[in-house]
Amino acid sequence: MKNQIRLSVATPSKDAFVSITSRIRDAVTELGLKDGLVHLHALHTTCGLTINENADPDVLTDLRTRLEEMVVWNHPQDRHGEGNSAAHLKCSLMGTSLSVPVQNGVLALGTWQGIFLAEFDGPRNRSLIITAIGCD
């Protein structure tokens, strides 16, 4: 059984939450993981990963709005030459890694939970490393 795959995710805009739940489910199947953890890691400093509600899209809209209120794009004290300091800060707040339990080959997510790549400096093509940690 191979224990790692790389996943590419295209993001549509500067700020976006892209659902990757079905792609992670597919990765669990491809990796042959029955029981254990699937670990996700984004290979970037201006996007993150999160688990949140996947039923009401207003939740993700509210998250984007609140993050923008907390971390404005052009803060007068930002020094980073690329002008995307806000994206780096949002990435640090969100985090770049997640682990999700897998039971009987299925992601152990709650009824309303989905897995999202949070884009803060797009649109871009993002890379994730998906690692199966089995206890089979």
C-alpha positions as CSV (number, residue, x, y, z in Angstrom):
1,M,0.0,0.0,0.0
2,K,1.4,3.4,-0.9
3,N,1.0,5.8,1.9
4,Q,1.2,9.2,0.2
5,I,-0.1,11.1,-2.8
6,R,0.1,14.7,-4.1
7,L,-3.1,16.6,-4.8
8,S,-3.4,19.7,-7.0
9,V,-6.2,22.2,-6.3
10,A,-7.1,25.1,-8.5
11,T,-8.5,28.1,-6.7
12,P,-10.9,30.5,-8.4
13,S,-10.2,33.9,-6.8
14,K,-8.1,35.9,-4.4
15,D,-10.1,34.7,-1.4
16,A,-12.0,31.5,-1.6
17,F,-12.9,28.3,0.4
18,V,-12.7,25.4,-2.0
19,S,-14.4,22.2,-0.9
20,I,-11.9,19.3,-1.2
21,T,-13.9,16.7,0.8
22,S,-14.8,14.5,-2.1
23,R,-11.2,14.6,-3.3
24,I,-9.9,13.6,0.1
25,R,-12.4,10.7,0.2
26,D,-11.1,9.6,-3.2
27,A,-7.5,9.8,-1.8
28,V,-8.4,7.6,1.1
29,T,-9.7,5.0,-1.3
30,E,-6.7,5.3,-3.6
31,L,-4.4,4.9,-0.6
32,G,-6.3,1.9,0.6
33,L,-6.6,3.3,4.1
34,K,-9.2,1.3,6.2
35,D,-8.6,2.6,9.8
36,G,-6.2,5.3,11.0
37,L,-5.7,8.9,10.0
38,V,-5.3,10.8,6.8
39,H,-3.0,13.8,7.2
40,L,-3.3,16.8,4.8
41,H,-0.5,19.3,4.4
42,A,-0.6,22.4,2.1
43,L,2.8,23.3,0.6
44,H,2.2,27.0,0.6
45,T,2.4,30.1,2.9
46,T,-0.7,31.9,1.6
47,C,-3.4,29.3,1.8
48,G,-4.6,27.1,4.6
49,L,-6.8,24.1,5.5
50,T,-9.9,23.9,7.6
51,I,-12.9,21.8,8.5
52,N,-16.1,23.7,8.8
53,E,-19.8,23.6,7.8
54,N,-20.5,22.2,4.3
55,A,-24.2,22.7,4.2
56,D,-24.9,26.5,4.4
57,P,-22.6,28.5,2.0
58,D,-23.3,31.6,4.2
59,V,-20.9,30.2,6.8
60,L,-18.0,30.3,4.4
61,T,-19.0,33.8,3.2
62,D,-19.1,34.9,6.9
63,L,-15.6,33.4,7.5
64,R,-14.2,35.2,4.5
65,T,-15.8,38.5,5.7
66,R,-14.6,38.1,9.3
67,L,-11.1,37.2,8.3
68,E,-10.9,40.3,6.0
69,E,-12.1,42.4,8.9
70,M,-9.5,41.0,11.2
71,V,-6.6,41.1,8.7
72,V,-7.0,43.9,6.2
73,W,-5.2,43.5,2.9
74,N,-3.2,46.7,2.7
75,H,-2.2,47.5,6.3
76,P,0.0,50.6,6.4
77,Q,2.6,48.9,8.6
78,D,3.0,45.9,6.3
79,R,6.6,45.6,5.0
80,H,6.6,42.5,2.8
81,G,7.6,43.6,-0.7
82,E,5.1,41.3,-2.5
83,G,2.2,43.1,-0.8
84,N,0.5,39.9,0.4
85,S,1.3,40.1,4.1
86,A,-2.4,39.7,4.9
87,A,-2.4,36.3,3.0
88,H,0.5,35.1,5.1
89,L,-1.1,36.1,8.3
90,K,-4.4,34.5,7.4
91,C,-2.5,31.3,6.5
92,S,-0.9,31.3,9.9
93,L,-4.2,31.8,11.6
94,M,-5.9,29.0,9.6
95,G,-2.9,26.5,9.6
96,T,-1.5,24.4,6.8
97,S,-2.2,20.9,8.1
98,L,-5.1,18.8,9.2
99,S,-5.5,15.2,10.4
100,V,-8.9,13.4,9.9
101,P,-9.7,10.0,11.4
102,V,-10.7,7.2,9.0
103,Q,-12.9,4.4,10.1
104,N,-13.8,1.4,7.9
105,G,-12.4,3.3,4.9
106,V,-14.6,6.4,5.5
107,L,-13.6,9.9,6.7
108,A,-14.9,10.3,10.2
109,L,-16.5,13.7,9.7
110,G,-19.6,15.1,11.5
111,T,-22.9,15.5,9.6
112,W,-22.2,19.1,8.6
113,Q,-18.4,19.0,8.3
114,G,-16.5,19.4,5.1
115,I,-12.8,19.9,4.4
116,F,-11.8,23.1,2.7
117,L,-8.7,24.7,1.2
118,A,-8.7,28.3,2.2
119,E,-7.2,30.5,-0.5
120,F,-5.9,34.0,0.5
121,D,-3.7,35.0,-2.5
122,G,-5.2,33.5,-5.6
123,P,-6.2,32.4,-8.0
124,R,-3.5,29.8,-8.0
125,N,-2.8,26.1,-8.3
126,R,-2.1,24.7,-4.9
127,S,-0.4,21.4,-3.9
128,L,-1.3,19.2,-1.0
129,I,0.5,16.1,0.3
130,I,-2.0,13.5,1.6
131,T,-0.5,10.9,3.9
132,A,-2.2,7.7,5.2
133,I,-1.3,6.8,8.7
134,G,-2.8,3.3,9.2
135,C,-3.4,1.2,12.3
136,D,-4.7,-1.7,10.2
